[in-house]
Amino acid sequence: MRPFKNRVDAGNILASRLTAYANRSDVLVLGLPRGGVPVAFQVAEALNAPLDVFLVRKLGVPGHEELAMGAIASGGTRVLNQDVVTALNIAPDVIDRVAADEQRELERREREYRDELPPPEVRGKTVILIDDGLATGSTMRAAARALRQRAPARLVIAVPTAPPDTCEQFKNEADEVICAITPDPFYGVGLWYDDFAQTTDAQVRELLRRAAVPVNAPPKVASKQ
């Protein structure tokens, strides 16, 4: 039996752990595309907080792309999984080549999701950074370090599921870490969802469009016929 029906359900459960941040003007919720955005959307709605995306790309090992040797994030941050790089003896030029390819995709997604809008202002904010789960944590680590460079007042990392040791390690990357469940053994993020279908670019754009309605906007009143 899996704890989460889908990312919407996971977002609602995660939001119940973040109620201390509800209805605060200093809070900004950021989702990691693509799968983190549906989770973050539910959290942002529950907290009555604005939502945006923070772009990160995994650096997959050539020929074994599902294995992360690191990640890059908006702003030029690169984080390497040194254990993987050393164990597989991955040359620096290979890393550079993969990073260049992923940088192009990151920039494409920036244009795709933002419509030329600037990145969110995080200085002085309480930022809640969300993904649909952590495995190795390379992607989230790159995002957290990139955000730290932009001087948020407080950085909170929140995910529905992660291995216990990964969740513990992230306490060095953020002011607070919330992992709704920490199964052991973990195996993989998707194992803990009934529906873990891939999130599309169109779905990310739609959720960002819906979230762009001003926070605290009055409810719509149905017109009389």
N, C-alpha and C positions, 0 to 999 in steps of 0.2 A: 504494500500500500504506500503510495507516494504522498508526501505531505501537501504538495501544491497541485491544483488542477491545471493551472496555466500561469502565465506571467501576471495576469490581472489579479488572480487569487494571491499570488506571491506578494504583489505590491500592497494589497490590502492587509495581509498578515504583517508585512514589514512595517507598514504605517502604524500599526498598533504598538510597535516598539519605539516609535518616534514622536509620541504625543507631546513631549516636552517642547517640541519645536513648532507646535501649531500656532497659527495666527500671530506670527512674529514678523515684523517688517524687515528684519535683517536677514531672513532665511532665504537661500536660493537652493533649489534642487537641480542637480545636474545628472543626467543619465548618460551612460556609455553606450553608444550605438554598436550594434543595433538592438540587441536583446535587452539591454538595460533600460531603454527608453520606455517600453510599456510598463515596467515595474515602477520606474520613476514617475510616470504620469499618474499612477494611482496614489503614490505617496504625496506628490505635489497637491493633488486634489484634496486628499484627506487633511493635509496640513494647511491648506489655503495659502500655498506658497507658489511663486513663479517657477516655471520649468524651462530648462534649456539643455543642450547637449554639450558634451565635451569629447572631442574627437581623439581617439587613440587607435593605433593599428598594431596588431601582433606581428612580430617578426618570426615567421615560421622557418623551421629547418628545411632547406631545399630537399625535396623528395619525401619529406615527412612533415608537411606544413602544419599538421595539427599539433606538433610539438613546438612550444614557444622557446626560442632562444633569446627573446627580449621583446621590446615594444617601443613604439615612438608615440609622442603626443603632440598636440597643437603647441606651437611655440618652440619647437625644435628639441624637446627633451627626448633622450634615448636612454632606456634602461635595458641592461643585458642580464640574462640568466647565466651567470658565470659558470655555474655547475654544468649546465648543458653545453656551453661553448667549450669548456675545458675537456669534458668527457668525450665529445665528438670531434675535438681538435678542429673547430671551425675557424677558418682563416679570416682575418680582418676584411679583406677585399670581398669575401662572400657576404659578410654581414653588411658592408657598405652597399653592395648591389641590391640585396633584399630590402634594406632600409630605403634606398632611392625609389624602388618600385612602390613600396608601401606609402612613401611620402606623396607620390603622385595620386594614389587612391585617397589618402587623407584629404588632400586639397580638393579632389573632385567631390568628396562628400561634404566638405565645408560649403562649397558652392551649391550643392544639391539641397542641403538641409536649411541653409541660412538665407538663400536668395540675396547674397552680398551683404547681409547684415553683419555688424562687427561681433566678435565674441562677447560673452556676458562679462560684465564688470564684477569681479569677485573681491576686490580690495575692501577690507573691513567688513565683509559679509560672513555669516555662518553658512558654509557650503556643505550640503549633504550630497555626497557623491555615491551614485548607485549603479550597480550592475545586477544581472540576473543570477549571479553566483561567482564564486572564486574557485579556481583549480590551482594552477601554479601561482597566479596572482600577478604575472608580469604586466598585463594590460592595466590593471588597477594601480599597480605601483608606479608606472609611468605617468598615469593621470594624476595621482596624488602628488608626485614630485613636481610635475609641471604646475599644478595649482598652487603649491607652496611658494613658488617663485612669484606668484601674483598677490601675495600677502593677504589671504583671507584672515578674518579675526579668529575663526575656528573651522577646522576641517573634520567632518564626520564621514566615515566610510560605512555604508550600510548595504548589506546583501541578504537575500533570502537564505542562502546556503553556502557553506565553505567547510573544508576540512578543519578540525580543531587547531592543528599546528599553523595552518595558513592564517586563520583568524587571529591567532595569538601574535604571529609575526607582524601583522599590520598595525599593532599598537605602537610600533615605532614610526609609522608613517602618518598617523592622524591623531587628533586630540581625543577622538572616541571612535570605537569600532563596534558595530552591531551586526552580528550574524544571527539571523532568526533561528536556524538550526545548524548544528555542526556534527553531522553523522560520522561515525568511525566504525568500520572503514568507509571511505567516501566514494571512491571509484570515478565519479564524474558528475558535473552539474546536472546534465539532462536526466540522470537517473531519478532525481527527486521531483520531477514534473510528470504529470500524466500527459500533458501536451507541451512539447518543447519545439514546436515548429519554428523554422527560421523566420525572424522578423525581416520584413522587406523595407527598402528605402521609402516606398510609398506610404507604408504604415508609420514610419518615423515622421515623415513630413506631415501626415494627417494629425498625429498626436501633438506635434509642435504647433500646428495651426489651431487646434482646439485649445491648447494651453495658452495661446496668445490672447485669449479673451481676458481682459483686465481682472486681476484678483480683486475680490470684494465687489465685483460688478453686480448691480441689482438683478434679481431673477427676472426672466422674461415673463410678461403677463400676456396670456392668450387674449387675442382680440375678440370682441363679441361679434357674432355674425348677425 
